[in-house]
Amino acid sequence: MKHLPVAFSNFQGFTMQKKLIALAIGSLAGISGAAFAQSNVTVYGLADATFDFISTSGPTGTTRGAPDYNRVQSNGSRLGFKGTESLGNGMSAFFQYETAVSLDNGAGGSLFASARDSFVGIKSEFGAVKLGYFSGPNRELAGKLDVVIHSDGVGENSALLGKLGGRGKYFDDRYANSIAYISPNFSGFEATLQYQANENKVSASPGLNTSLLELGLTYNNGPVFLGLAHGKLKEKNDPAVVDPITSAAYKPTFNLGNQEDATETRLGGMYTFGDASVRAIYTRTKANGSTGDLKQNVWGLGGTYKVTPNGKLLAQYYKANDLSGNLGGADLSKTGAKFWVLGYEHSLSKRTTLLAHYAYLKNDDRTSAVAGGKGFDFGDGKTGIAGSGVKLSGLSIGLNHTF
């Protein structure tokens, strides 16, 4: 009996320890739960690979000799992180980090290739502001009206858009050093104003001061989508200037000499009815500099049709008209191109799609004859082969998986 108080005391101490441990675990769980509740981060991505049969033909002087070859192609594969945090009073912060993933060759030894749309921003009932490296309204509009899945591969419509006879491209790339304002959605209407800062400005002679301003207007309501985008690039480049960012001689985007400026205007729309959709786009690229001025119009038509609940046929046709303008009296005839695509996509699930696309691109007889021109190539599925009279065809068969 003398030992009972001691045993009882030990029992009470052990019970108290268990209660304290349980309380600590519960507190940690509560803290962890609160942290997870405040963090809204999504890991997402796309794995897309195709086996491509590429066929080319053209003059004997064509780059690489116009070979026929096969390849495994990673089309827009990516890995990303995005999230939001509520700040109260109807405001929230958001971010996105996204990188390209090279499934076919590891980007020269590294799985991760180049950066994709990445930004941070804040939004409220008055709209959103974001800063970073991301696509502009012209690129977004083209992608929206493309018929191929995720607007990637040999069938991508950017093959002809914004190239000005193959002299260069700008408006279908992502813009570094960008800030954008996106308006609230008013009954389907939305506006975007984007500015690319002049980080590479050189005030001493020879000078350089490049910047871009782009505006996009869209209407997306029910079966109807309409879009208008206009961008103006100011390069203000003097001769022989060195780009302070790349430490290399600055090359004007469209090879039109000093003090080059360029604009891109796109108007397009899509109508969806039942199992089908039709799309159309009209674009104009203009550039001028010390050696002259050029412009080119490109238009395209496309459509999709669900032949089964899981199967979709697609087609699109694009045409680049001849260049026009004044480049030292050069003959600008036969400087356009034609591009058409046929395809079938079959959904194995909500995230996995089998695809087969056939694309054909024909450069006119003089697309690279005008000084500074290179001709047209496929878009993201480019071959590196272009020039006057060059014809490209590509058959892609592959798998697309989102997560």
CORDATA-V425873 format. One record per backbone hydrogen bond with DSSP energy under -1.0 kcal/mol. CO is the residue of the C=O (numbers start at 0). NH is the residue of the N-H. Records with the same first field share a line. If there is no record, write none. Layout:
CO=NH + NH
This chain:
2=6
3=7
4=8
5=9
6=10
7=11
8=12
9=13
10=14
11=15
12=16
13=17
14=18
15=19
16=20
17=21
18=22
19=23
20=24
21=25
22=26
23=27
24=28
25=29
26=30
27=31
28=32
29=33
30=34
31=35
32=36
33=37
34=38
39=83
41=81
43=79
44=402
45=77
46=400
47=74
48=398
49=72
50=396
51=70
52=394
53=68
54=392
56=390
58=61
61=64
62=65
68=53
70=51
72=49
76=100
77=45
78=98
79=43
80=96
81=41
82=94
84=92
87=90
90=86
91=122
92=84
93=120
94=82
95=118
96=80
97=115
98=78
99=112
105=109
110=101
113=99
117=132
118=95
119=130
120=93
121=128
122=91
123=126
126=123
127=181
128=121
129=179
130=119
131=177
132=117
133=174
135=139
136=140
137=141
138=142
139=143
140=144
147=150
152=155
155=158
156=159
159=162
162=166 + 167
163=166
164=374
169=172
174=133
176=196
177=131
178=194
179=129
180=192
181=127
185=188
187=219
188=185
189=217
190=182
191=215
192=180
193=213
194=178
195=211
196=198
197=200
201=207
206=237
207=201
210=233
211=195
212=231
213=193
214=229
215=191
216=227
217=189
218=225
220=223
222=271
223=220
224=269
225=218
226=267
227=216
228=265
229=214
230=263
231=212
232=261
233=210
234=208
236=258
237=240
240=249
242=246
247=242
251=254
255=290
257=289
259=234
260=287
261=232
262=285
263=230
264=283
265=228
266=281
267=226
268=279
269=224
270=277
272=275
274=305
275=272
276=303
277=270
278=301
279=268
280=299
281=266
282=297
283=264
284=295
285=262
286=293
287=260
288=291
291=288
292=325
293=286
294=323
295=284
296=320
297=282
298=318
299=280
300=316
301=278
302=314
303=276
304=312
309=346
310=306 + 307
311=344
312=304
313=342
314=302
315=340
316=300
317=338
318=298
319=336
323=294
325=292
326=329
333=365
335=363
336=319
337=361
338=317
339=359
340=315
341=357
342=313
343=355
344=311
345=353
350=401
351=347 + 348
352=399
353=345
354=397
355=343
356=395
357=341
358=393
359=339
360=391
361=337
363=366 + 388
365=368
369=372
378=381
386=389
389=362
390=56
391=360
392=54
393=358
394=52
395=356
396=50
397=354
398=48
399=352
400=46
